């Protein structure tokens, strides 16, 4: 059985007496005797089976700073490390997921498909290890208090993950304000050799408030795209968006009774971006964090050529299969390839980036024309697979929140199209000296 969950998001100030995010369970839909893998369109689109012949993410540790990770989940058993618990206000430890969100993210990254006799859900990097860092739940707090608690805990989690040797740090959480403590933690992790990916948020159609840590210089802000290569309506837009990944109609491991859920959001997209980095890093273990990110940017794709960033999808959509096949020049080992970090780095600080403009709080209008001007050219790719089109209807209510899970786990509001995610084959080269 495939469970579809919806998440009711509301302002913290209006929910001071309740838990941070309510989970509204929807009726489970039958899986029709098909394996979960057969429903994971994004793995087919990204040609995961082909990539796994080269890399599964083995040897790479991905920290999941979230609500905990269920280490006993059938699709994650044996892949979850000890980790750290920062949620002193919740029972259990980092292996107790008080919400289900963290387990879901871990499943998208490193799910093994072992559930239900080997018919479970896979992650994009099934050989990677998960380092869980459980965040506190902001129950009964005002917006200001919630921001402070979350960002403070995320900063601690980033430092812990970097010290624990996590090459990749996944943060599918956010607050509407950053802090110097967070910025310092990001620089610390980068200097320790980690890469940090964070979801830009799900209020793109309801306020589009800039969220942190995605907007923090040195953090890779990830947006979500659908099967049509367009930014999903909920995915936030602006200068904080660095790249995009699939975030629509995502089937993955979760903590429901069926161990399987369908959902969507920039949380999912961030997990896919983190897993992409794990695949590349596993194939090139001697590369630095800067080189892995640069190759990701160099092999990025979109209906446009990717050489110019947009507020909707950043520099483009992640394509690890291209990076594994033809990575090109990884460039300087000690130069952070995105421009925002150097712009925000005092001259006395260790060099970690290249010149350019920093991320700001100003949410610019999305340039959706850049993600749709070649829609007609993708038709042949859809038809080529001969898969019937299915329409998935749902209603998603997204409100601006201090601590958005960024994942509204409900049926997609956008129509599903037949066939694979049509990743284009043209390369978009990113200046190895940094910048555009």
C-alpha positions as CSV (number, residue, x, y, z in Angstrom):
1,X,0.0,0.0,0.0
2,X,1.2,3.4,-0.9
3,X,0.4,6.1,1.6
4,X,-0.2,9.7,0.6
5,X,0.2,12.2,3.4
6,X,-0.7,15.8,3.5
7,X,0.9,18.3,5.7
8,X,-0.9,21.3,7.2
9,X,1.5,24.3,7.4
10,X,0.5,27.3,9.4
11,X,2.2,30.3,11.1
12,X,4.0,29.6,14.3
13,X,2.3,32.5,16.1
14,X,-1.1,31.0,15.4
15,X,0.0,27.6,16.6
16,X,1.8,28.4,19.8
17,X,-0.1,25.8,21.8
18,X,0.3,23.1,19.2
19,X,3.2,21.1,17.7
20,X,5.2,22.7,14.9
21,X,3.6,20.9,11.9
22,X,0.5,18.8,11.9
23,X,0.3,15.7,9.9
24,X,-3.0,14.9,8.3
25,X,-3.1,11.3,7.2
26,X,-4.9,10.5,3.9
27,X,-6.3,7.2,2.8
28,X,-3.7,4.8,1.6
29,X,-3.9,4.0,-2.1
30,X,-3.2,0.4,-3.3
31,X,0.2,-0.2,-4.8
32,X,-1.4,-2.6,-7.3
33,X,1.2,-5.3,-6.6
34,X,3.9,-3.2,-8.2
35,X,7.3,-2.6,-6.6
36,X,7.9,0.8,-5.2
37,X,10.8,1.2,-7.6
38,X,8.4,1.0,-10.5
39,X,6.8,4.2,-9.2
40,X,10.0,6.2,-8.8
41,X,10.0,8.0,-12.1
42,X,12.8,10.3,-11.1
43,X,15.2,7.4,-10.8
44,X,14.3,6.3,-14.3
45,X,14.6,9.8,-15.6
46,X,18.0,10.2,-14.1
47,X,19.0,6.7,-15.4
48,X,19.9,5.5,-11.9
49,X,20.3,1.9,-12.9
50,X,22.9,3.0,-15.4
51,X,24.7,5.2,-12.9
52,X,24.8,2.5,-10.2
53,X,27.1,0.5,-12.4
54,X,29.6,3.2,-11.9
55,X,28.7,4.6,-8.4
56,X,26.2,4.0,-5.7
57,X,27.6,6.6,-3.3
58,X,29.6,4.0,-1.3
59,X,32.0,5.5,1.1
60,X,30.2,8.8,1.3
61,X,28.4,10.0,4.5
62,X,25.4,12.2,4.1
63,X,24.3,14.0,7.2
64,X,20.5,14.5,7.4
65,X,19.8,17.4,9.8
66,X,16.1,16.9,10.3
67,X,13.5,15.3,12.6
68,X,15.5,12.1,13.2
69,X,15.9,8.9,11.1
70,X,14.3,5.6,11.8
71,X,17.3,3.3,11.7
72,X,15.1,0.2,11.7
73,X,13.2,1.1,8.6
74,X,13.6,-1.9,6.2
75,X,14.9,0.4,3.4
76,X,17.4,2.0,5.7
77,X,18.6,-0.8,8.0
78,X,22.3,-1.0,8.1
79,X,22.8,2.4,6.5
80,X,22.2,4.8,9.4
81,X,25.1,5.8,11.6
82,X,24.9,6.8,15.3
83,X,24.4,10.5,14.8
84,X,23.5,13.2,17.3
85,X,20.3,14.2,19.1
86,X,19.7,18.0,19.5
87,X,16.0,17.5,20.4
88,X,16.2,17.5,24.1
89,X,12.5,18.4,24.2
90,X,11.4,15.1,22.5
91,X,11.6,11.5,23.8
92,X,13.9,9.0,22.1
93,X,17.0,9.9,20.2
94,X,18.3,10.6,16.7
95,X,17.0,7.2,15.6
96,X,13.5,8.2,16.7
97,X,11.8,10.3,14.0
98,X,9.1,12.4,15.7
99,X,7.7,13.6,12.4
100,X,8.7,11.2,9.6
101,X,10.3,13.9,7.5
102,X,13.9,13.0,8.3
103,X,13.4,9.3,7.5
104,X,11.7,10.3,4.2
105,X,14.7,12.4,3.2
106,X,17.1,9.6,4.2
107,X,15.1,7.2,2.1
108,X,15.3,9.5,-1.0
109,X,19.1,9.6,-0.5
110,X,20.1,6.1,0.5
111,X,17.0,3.8,0.4
112,X,18.0,0.2,-0.4
113,X,14.7,-1.2,-1.7
114,X,14.8,-4.0,0.9
115,X,11.3,-3.4,2.2
116,X,8.5,-5.9,1.4
117,X,10.8,-8.6,0.2
118,X,13.0,-6.4,-2.0
119,X,10.1,-4.4,-3.5
120,X,10.7,-1.3,-1.5
121,X,11.9,2.2,-2.4
122,X,15.4,3.1,-3.5
123,X,17.4,6.3,-2.9
124,X,19.4,7.8,-5.6
125,X,22.6,6.9,-3.7
126,X,21.8,3.5,-2.1
127,X,25.4,2.9,-1.1
128,X,25.7,6.1,0.9
129,X,25.6,6.2,4.7
130,X,23.2,8.4,6.7
131,X,24.3,10.5,9.7
132,X,21.2,11.6,11.5
133,X,21.1,14.8,13.4
134,X,17.8,15.4,15.1
135,X,16.5,18.9,15.5
136,X,14.3,20.1,18.4
137,X,10.6,20.6,17.7
138,X,9.5,24.2,18.2
139,X,6.3,23.6,20.2
140,X,4.6,26.6,21.8
141,X,7.1,29.1,20.4
142,X,6.6,32.5,18.8
143,X,8.0,33.1,15.3
144,X,11.0,34.9,16.7
145,X,11.6,32.1,19.2
146,X,11.1,29.4,16.6
147,X,13.6,31.1,14.2
148,X,16.2,31.4,17.0
149,X,15.8,27.8,18.1
150,X,15.9,26.2,14.7
151,X,18.8,28.2,13.3
152,X,20.8,27.7,16.5
153,X,20.2,24.0,16.3
154,X,21.0,23.8,12.6
155,X,24.3,25.7,13.2
156,X,25.2,23.1,15.9
157,X,24.1,20.3,13.6
158,X,26.3,21.6,10.8
159,X,29.4,21.7,13.0
160,X,28.7,18.3,14.4
161,X,28.2,16.8,10.9
162,X,31.4,18.4,9.7
163,X,33.4,17.1,12.7
164,X,31.9,13.7,12.2
165,X,33.2,13.5,8.7
166,X,30.1,13.9,6.7
167,X,31.1,14.9,3.2
168,X,27.5,16.0,2.3
169,X,25.1,17.8,4.7
170,X,21.4,17.8,3.8
171,X,19.1,20.4,5.4
172,X,15.5,20.2,4.3
173,X,14.4,22.7,7.0
174,X,14.2,26.5,7.1
175,X,13.5,29.6,9.0
176,X,12.8,33.2,7.9
177,X,15.9,34.6,9.4
178,X,19.6,33.7,9.5
179,X,22.3,34.5,12.0
180,X,26.0,35.0,12.3
181,X,26.1,31.7,14.2
182,X,24.7,30.0,11.2
183,X,27.0,31.7,8.8
184,X,30.0,30.8,10.9
185,X,29.0,27.2,11.0
186,X,28.6,27.1,7.3
187,X,32.1,28.4,6.8
188,X,33.4,26.0,9.4
189,X,31.9,23.0,7.5
190,X,33.2,24.2,4.1
191,X,36.7,24.6,5.5
192,X,36.4,21.1,7.0
193,X,35.6,19.8,3.5
194,X,31.8,19.4,3.5
195,X,29.2,20.4,1.0
196,X,25.9,21.8,2.3
197,X,22.6,21.6,0.4
198,X,19.4,23.2,1.7
199,X,15.8,23.5,0.4
200,X,14.7,27.0,-0.6
201,X,11.2,26.5,0.7
202,X,7.6,25.8,-0.5
203,X,6.0,29.2,-0.3
204,X,6.6,30.1,-3.9
205,X,2.9,30.6,-4.4
206,X,2.2,32.0,-1.0
207,X,4.5,34.8,0.0
208,X,7.8,33.5,-1.3
209,X,9.6,34.4,1.9
210,X,13.4,33.9,1.7
211,X,14.5,31.1,4.0
212,X,17.7,30.1,5.7
213,X,20.0,28.2,5.7
214,X,19.3,28.0,1.9
215,X,20.0,31.8,1.5
216,X,23.2,31.7,3.6
217,X,26.3,32.2,1.5
218,X,28.1,28.9,1.1
219,X,25.0,26.9,1.2
220,X,23.7,25.4,-2.1
221,X,20.0,26.4,-2.3
222,X,17.9,23.8,-4.1
223,X,14.6,24.4,-5.9
224,X,12.1,21.8,-7.2
225,X,11.1,21.0,-10.7
226,X,8.4,18.7,-12.0
227,X,8.3,16.2,-14.8
228,X,7.9,19.0,-17.3
229,X,11.2,20.6,-16.3
230,X,9.3,23.6,-14.9
231,X,9.7,25.0,-11.4
232,X,6.8,23.7,-9.3
233,X,4.4,26.3,-8.2
234,X,5.3,25.9,-4.6
235,X,9.0,26.0,-5.1
236,X,10.4,29.4,-3.9
237,X,12.4,31.6,-6.3
238,X,15.0,34.3,-6.1
239,X,18.8,34.8,-5.9
240,X,19.0,32.1,-3.2
241,X,18.3,29.4,-5.8
242,X,21.5,27.8,-7.0
243,X,20.2,24.6,-8.7
244,X,17.1,22.4,-9.0
245,X,16.2,18.8,-8.8
246,X,13.1,16.6,-9.1
247,X,10.5,17.4,-6.5
248,X,7.1,16.3,-7.8
249,X,5.3,13.0,-7.3
250,X,8.1,11.5,-5.3
251,X,7.8,8.0,-3.9
252,X,10.2,7.1,-1.1
253,X,10.6,5.3,2.2
254,X,8.8,6.8,5.2
255,X,7.5,6.0,8.7
256,X,3.9,5.1,7.6
257,X,2.5,1.7,8.3
258,X,3.3,0.7,4.7
259,X,6.9,2.2,5.0
260,X,6.1,4.0,1.7
261,X,4.8,7.5,0.9
262,X,4.2,9.8,-2.0
263,X,5.0,13.5,-1.6
264,X,6.6,16.6,-3.2
265,X,8.5,19.7,-2.4
266,X,11.9,21.3,-2.2
267,X,12.8,19.0,0.6
268,X,12.7,16.1,-1.8
269,X,14.7,18.1,-4.4
270,X,17.4,18.8,-1.8
271,X,17.7,15.1,-1.0
272,X,18.1,14.3,-4.7
273,X,20.8,17.0,-5.0
274,X,22.6,15.7,-1.9
275,X,22.5,12.1,-3.3
276,X,23.8,13.4,-6.6
277,X,26.8,14.8,-4.9
278,X,27.3,11.5,-3.1
279,X,27.4,9.6,-6.4
280,X,30.0,11.9,-7.9
281,X,32.1,12.1,-4.8
282,X,32.1,8.3,-4.4
283,X,33.5,8.0,-8.0
284,X,36.1,10.6,-7.3
285,X,37.0,10.3,-3.6
286,X,40.1,12.5,-3.9
287,X,38.2,15.5,-5.1
288,X,37.5,18.3,-2.6
289,X,34.0,19.7,-1.8
290,X,34.7,22.6,-4.2
291,X,35.6,20.3,-7.1
292,X,32.5,18.1,-6.6
293,X,30.2,21.1,-6.6
294,X,32.0,22.6,-9.6
295,X,31.5,19.4,-11.6
296,X,27.8,19.4,-10.6
297,X,27.5,22.9,-11.9
298,X,29.5,22.1,-15.1
299,X,27.2,19.2,-16.0
300,X,24.0,20.8,-15.0
301,X,21.1,20.9,-17.5
302,X,17.9,22.6,-18.4
303,X,15.7,23.4,-21.4
304,X,18.0,26.4,-21.7
305,X,21.8,25.9,-21.9
306,X,22.3,26.5,-18.2
307,X,25.1,29.1,-18.7
308,X,22.8,31.8,-17.3
309,X,21.2,31.4,-13.9
310,X,17.5,32.1,-13.4
311,X,15.6,32.8,-10.2
312,X,13.5,29.7,-10.8
313,X,16.0,26.9,-11.2
314,X,19.4,28.6,-10.5
315,X,22.0,27.4,-12.9
316,X,19.9,24.4,-13.9
317,X,18.9,20.9,-13.0
318,X,21.3,18.3,-11.5
319,X,22.5,15.6,-13.8
320,X,24.9,13.2,-12.0
321,X,24.8,10.7,-14.9
322,X,26.5,13.3,-17.1
323,X,29.0,14.2,-14.3
324,X,29.9,10.5,-13.9
325,X,30.3,9.9,-17.6
326,X,32.1,13.1,-18.6
327,X,33.0,15.2,-15.5
328,X,35.4,17.5,-17.3
329,X,37.9,19.6,-15.4
330,X,37.1,19.8,-11.7
331,X,39.0,23.0,-11.4
332,X,40.8,24.4,-8.3
333,X,40.6,22.4,-5.1
334,X,40.4,25.3,-2.8
335,X,38.0,27.7,-4.6
336,X,34.3,27.6,-3.9
337,X,32.7,27.8,-7.3
338,X,29.5,29.8,-6.4
339,X,29.9,33.6,-6.2
340,X,28.0,34.3,-3.0
341,X,30.5,33.1,-0.5
342,X,33.4,35.3,-1.6
343,X,31.2,38.3,-1.7
344,X,30.2,37.8,1.9
345,X,33.7,36.7,3.1
346,X,35.9,39.3,4.8
347,X,39.3,39.6,3.1
348,X,41.0,38.2,6.3
349,X,39.0,35.0,6.1
350,X,40.3,31.8,4.4
351,X,39.7,31.9,0.7
352,X,36.8,29.5,-0.1
353,X,35.1,31.2,-3.1
354,X,35.3,33.4,-6.1
355,X,34.2,37.0,-6.7
356,X,30.5,37.6,-7.4
357,X,27.3,38.8,-5.9
358,X,25.9,37.5,-2.7
359,X,22.5,36.0,-2.0
360,X,20.1,38.6,-0.7
361,X,16.7,38.7,1.0
362,X,15.1,40.3,-2.0
363,X,12.9,37.7,-3.7
364,X,13.0,38.4,-7.4
365,X,10.3,37.4,-9.9
366,X,10.7,33.9,-11.3
367,X,11.9,33.7,-14.9
368,X,9.7,30.7,-15.8
369,X,10.1,31.4,-19.5
370,X,13.6,29.9,-19.3
371,X,12.2,26.6,-18.1
372,X,9.4,26.3,-20.6
373,X,10.6,27.7,-23.9
374,X,11.7,24.3,-25.1
375,X,8.7,22.3,-23.8
376,X,7.6,21.2,-27.3
377,X,11.1,19.8,-28.0
378,X,10.7,17.3,-25.1
379,X,7.5,15.7,-26.5
380,X,9.4,13.0,-28.4
381,X,11.2,11.9,-25.2
382,X,7.9,11.5,-23.5
383,X,6.4,9.5,-26.3
384,X,9.5,7.4,-26.8
385,X,8.9,5.4,-23.6
386,X,5.3,4.6,-24.5
387,X,4.1,5.1,-21.0
388,X,0.5,6.2,-20.6
389,X,-0.1,9.6,-19.1
390,X,-1.6,9.7,-15.6
391,X,-3.2,12.8,-14.0
392,X,-2.5,13.2,-10.4
393,X,-4.8,15.8,-8.8
394,X,-4.6,17.3,-5.4
395,X,-4.9,20.4,-3.5
396,X,-1.9,21.8,-1.5
397,X,-2.2,24.7,0.9
398,X,1.1,26.3,1.6
399,X,1.5,29.0,4.1
400,X,4.7,31.0,5.1
401,X,6.1,29.4,8.3
402,X,9.1,29.9,10.4
403,X,10.1,26.2,10.2
404,X,8.7,24.9,7.0
405,X,9.3,21.2,6.3
406,X,9.3,22.3,2.7
407,X,7.6,19.1,1.8
408,X,3.9,19.1,1.4
409,X,3.4,15.3,1.3
410,X,0.2,15.1,-0.7
411,X,-0.8,14.2,-4.2
412,X,0.7,16.6,-6.7
413,X,-1.3,19.6,-7.9
414,X,0.4,19.4,-11.3
415,X,-0.5,16.9,-14.0
416,X,1.9,14.0,-14.4
417,X,3.2,13.5,-17.9
418,X,4.1,10.2,-19.5
419,X,7.7,9.1,-19.9
420,X,11.0,10.0,-18.2
421,X,12.4,13.3,-16.9
422,X,13.9,14.5,-20.2
423,X,17.3,15.6,-19.0
424,X,18.9,17.3,-22.0
425,X,22.4,16.1,-23.1
426,X,24.0,19.5,-23.9
427,X,26.5,20.5,-21.3
428,X,26.4,23.8,-19.5
429,X,29.9,24.7,-18.5
430,X,30.5,26.7,-15.3
431,X,33.6,28.8,-15.1
432,X,36.1,26.8,-13.1
433,X,37.5,30.0,-11.7
434,X,34.1,30.7,-10.1
435,X,31.3,33.0,-11.0
436,X,29.1,32.9,-14.1
